[in-house]
Amino acid sequence: MSPTIESICQSLSAIAPLKLAEEWDNVGLLLGDRSAEAHRILTCLTITPAVVEEATELAANLIVAHHPLPFKPMARITTDSAASAMVWNLCRAGIAVYSAHTAYDSARLGINEQWANRLDLTSIKPLIPSLDDPTVGSGRYGELPEPMTAREFLSFAAKSCGSTRPRLVGDFDRSIRRVAIGCGSGGSFVGAARRKGCDVLLTGEATLHTCLEAENTGLTMALVGHHASERFAMETLAEQLLREIQPLHETFAGDQDSSPPDPAGNWVRSSQRERDPIAVDPISLNP
């Protein structure tokens, strides 16, 4: 029996229960036919024209994107804007779209918990526990095995997610032990991080005023870039989904190398073409 989009959605819900998503979020199956078969699945952080082209060339049936497309309601589906053009092209190619977004941020072994594990944190707990299940929830916090300076932590955190442009709010020489984590745009966690007694909030990006609030209240912030703070988890998501699917559909395989997978095969893999849209010119930084 071939897997359907609906059965894949159920597997994804086991990985990241949609009840964990924020109220403002747009999650679940966003585009596609639940009864259609799904043999080839591509994971990505953000759907871009390059990802749409990649999925089309690979004859993918489903894109599992962290960031929802569409996110906001669309009054019309035309090629007049980038977002609606991508939706149009996905529909034409028969490619479905699923997003768990903030549900995957908050889930057990979701992005924030994966990041905490990459930093070797101990006593990891949700920064804002779910009312239904306090073992999951928004953000994570925990203890470093040994204290380090903010400068050392910034470098360590950047390496943990492949960031090339980390920035710090606060004193570089401050001692860091308790770490709060909020992937993506995590500025809203400043208050929660302070209440948990954290020395630093590690996130992707934050507004100027949020950075000033953190600085004025004595909370160090480490900013590694939105893309870097979440992209590493897309390979893990492909592996998690493969483990959910394989017991029922043994023909599925992982395919994470750079060579194109078999368009006629059954596979789950992460996008090889999406890139961080914010680039750093090393020449301009080191004239």
Secondary structure, 3 states (H helix, E strand, C coil): CCCEHHHHHHHHHHHCCHHHCCCCCCCEEEECCCCCECCEEEEECCCCHHHHHHHHHCCCCEEEECCCCCCCCCCCCCCCCHHHHHHHHHHHHCCEEEECCHHHHHCCCCHHHHHHHHCCCEEEEEEEECCCCCCCEEEEEEEEEEEEEHHHHHHHHHHHHCCCCCEEECCCCCEEEEEEEEEEECHHHHHHHHHCCCCEEEEEECCHHHHHHHHHCCCEEEECCHHHHHHCHHHHHHHHHHHHHCCCCCCCEECCCCCCCCCCCCEEEECCCCCCCCCCCHHHHCC
